């Protein structure tokens, strides 16, 4: 066979082997095998955070005061749906290219509307939510810690009917299970803080 033709075949074979190696190389710097993102938070609806949960009795029998001995506060958890979408369908999932993703950390920061105070100090948390390749998974994260409802400004809103409207910016981080490639991504959800008064229940 002609020498030039043999050289061309050898080069083509070498390139093919290089692409195959890159497709299965777990240490490759190619970082777009899959795209992990938040598909929805709280079913794409605003979240209502009750700063105080009234018990069975809201007002006294005379209607002149509040019944407080059965009231309580609780922390808020919110549902998040993650989508692990293949970026390139030609890559071989058996090589870990379409890797499962593990969400391990998150941070929450509240931005109030207008001149309202920040209702909850920024905080971070840990989680372990596995999102298999080419699938969607629902998990829950802490949105409002209970201590935040026991300090100002939220504790001052009890029995007042006042409201603080905010946007909660949530940043997640995790890694592909097969490659340990760290990824960070964010989302936002509207969160309204109030103590809804059930004045028609005595």
HELIX and SHEET records of a PDB file:
HELIX    1   1 UNK A    3  UNK A   24  1                                  22    
HELIX    2   2 UNK A   42  UNK A   44  5                                   3    
HELIX    3   3 UNK A   93  UNK A   95  5                                   3    
HELIX    4   4 UNK A  146  UNK A  150  5                                   5    
HELIX    5   5 UNK A  155  UNK A  157  5                                   3    
SHEET    1   A 3 UNK A  34  UNK A  41  0                                        
SHEET    2   A 3 UNK A  76  UNK A  86 -1                                        
SHEET    3   A 3 UNK A 135  UNK A 144 -1                                        
SHEET    1   B 5 UNK A  47  UNK A  50  0                                        
SHEET    2   B 5 UNK A 182  UNK A 194  1                                        
SHEET    3   B 5 UNK A 163  UNK A 176 -1                                        
SHEET    4   B 5 UNK A 101  UNK A 112 -1                                        
SHEET    5   B 5 UNK A 123  UNK A 131 -1                                        
END                                                                             
